[in-house]
Amino acid sequence: MQTKTKNNHIGRKISRIRELRGMKQETLAEELGISQQAVSNIENNEKVDDVKLEEIAKALGVTKEGIENFSEEVVFTIIGNTYNDNSSSLNYNCTFNPLDKLIEAYEENKRLYERLLQSEKDKVSYLEKLIK
């Protein structure tokens, strides 16, 4: 029965989700418009009222049910299954050379500049014809 109580500790679940998202208590406090100490108190409470839990969930980018049903074991299982599969880890590599993209952008800017310059030359010659 002790582990069930521990698993339903909403404050701890909020704390772990916040940590996994790389968010500090201060940042969550700012999002909620409360003090860092108030966030600390919430994370130490086993229960959180539904309205406050909805606000916290929104600030953390999850659902209220996501907090209530959060399980670290599930997170670690997902991470383990995702990163131990060598075929899926290959998808995280960059598929193009950033320098090639930079050179392409440079060349495109050069072509645009040359067209703009030619357009200005055409305008000047047209205006010279009008003056004569």
C-alpha positions in Angstrom: 0.0 0.0 0.0 3.0 2.3 0.6 4.1 2.2 -3.0 0.6 3.0 -4.3 0.6 6.2 -2.2 4.0 7.1 -3.4 2.9 6.5 -7.1 -0.1 8.8 -6.6 1.9 11.7 -5.2 0.9 14.4 -7.6 3.5 16.9 -6.4 6.3 14.5 -7.1 4.9 13.8 -10.5 4.7 17.5 -11.3 8.3 17.9 -10.1 9.6 15.0 -12.3 7.7 16.2 -15.4 9.1 19.7 -14.8 12.6 18.3 -14.5 12.3 16.2 -17.6 11.2 19.2 -19.5 14.3 21.1 -18.3 12.2 23.7 -16.4 13.2 25.3 -13.2 10.8 25.9 -10.3 11.3 29.7 -10.9 10.2 29.3 -14.6 7.1 27.3 -13.6 6.3 29.9 -10.9 6.5 32.7 -13.5 4.2 30.8 -15.8 1.7 30.3 -13.0 2.0 33.8 -11.6 3.1 32.5 -8.2 6.3 32.4 -6.1 9.0 29.8 -6.4 8.2 28.8 -2.8 4.6 28.2 -3.8 5.7 25.8 -6.5 8.0 24.0 -4.0 5.0 23.6 -1.7 2.8 22.2 -4.5 5.6 19.7 -5.4 5.7 18.6 -1.8 1.9 18.0 -1.6 0.5 14.6 -2.3 -2.7 16.1 -3.7 -3.3 19.2 -5.8 -6.8 20.7 -6.5 -8.1 20.1 -10.1 -8.1 23.8 -11.1 -4.5 24.3 -10.0 -3.5 21.0 -11.6 -5.1 22.1 -15.0 -3.0 25.4 -14.8 0.2 23.5 -14.0 -0.5 21.0 -16.8 -0.9 23.8 -19.3 2.3 25.5 -18.1 4.2 22.2 -18.4 2.7 21.5 -21.9 0.9 18.3 -20.8 -2.6 17.3 -19.9 -4.0 17.0 -16.3 -4.5 13.3 -17.0 -0.9 13.1 -18.2 0.3 14.3 -14.8 -2.1 12.1 -12.9 -1.1 9.0 -14.9 2.6 9.9 -15.2 4.9 6.9 -14.6 8.7 7.2 -14.6 8.9 3.5 -15.6 6.9 4.2 -18.7 9.2 7.1 -19.6 12.3 5.0 -19.2 10.8 2.2 -21.2 10.0 4.6 -24.1 13.5 6.1 -23.9 15.1 2.7 -23.8 13.1 1.4 -26.7 13.7 4.5 -28.8 17.4 4.9 -28.3 18.5 1.2 -28.3 17.0 0.8 -31.8 20.0 1.6 -34.0 17.8 2.2 -37.1 15.8 4.9 -35.4 18.8 6.7 -34.0 20.2 7.2 -37.5 17.2 9.5 -38.2 18.6 12.1 -35.9 21.6 12.8 -38.1 21.6 15.9 -40.3 20.8 14.9 -43.9 22.4 17.9 -45.6 25.6 19.9 -45.2 24.7 23.3 -43.7 27.6 24.9 -45.5 26.1 23.8 -48.8 22.8 25.5 -47.8 24.7 28.7 -46.9 26.5 28.7 -50.2 23.2 28.2 -52.1 21.7 31.1 -50.2 24.7 33.2 -51.0 24.4 32.3 -54.7 20.7 33.1 -54.8 21.4 36.5 -53.2 24.1 37.2 -55.8 21.6 36.4 -58.6 19.0 38.6 -57.1 21.5 41.4 -56.7 22.5 41.1 -60.3 18.9 41.2 -61.5 18.3 44.3 -59.3 21.4 46.0 -60.7 20.3 45.2 -64.3 16.8 46.6 -63.6 18.3 49.8 -62.3 20.6 50.0 -65.4 17.5 49.6 -67.6 15.7 52.3 -65.7 18.6 54.7 -66.1 18.8 54.0 -69.8 15.0 54.5 -70.2 15.2 57.8 -68.3 18.1 58.9 -70.5 16.0 58.2 -73.6 13.1 60.2 -72.2 15.4 63.2 -71.5 16.8 63.2 -75.1 
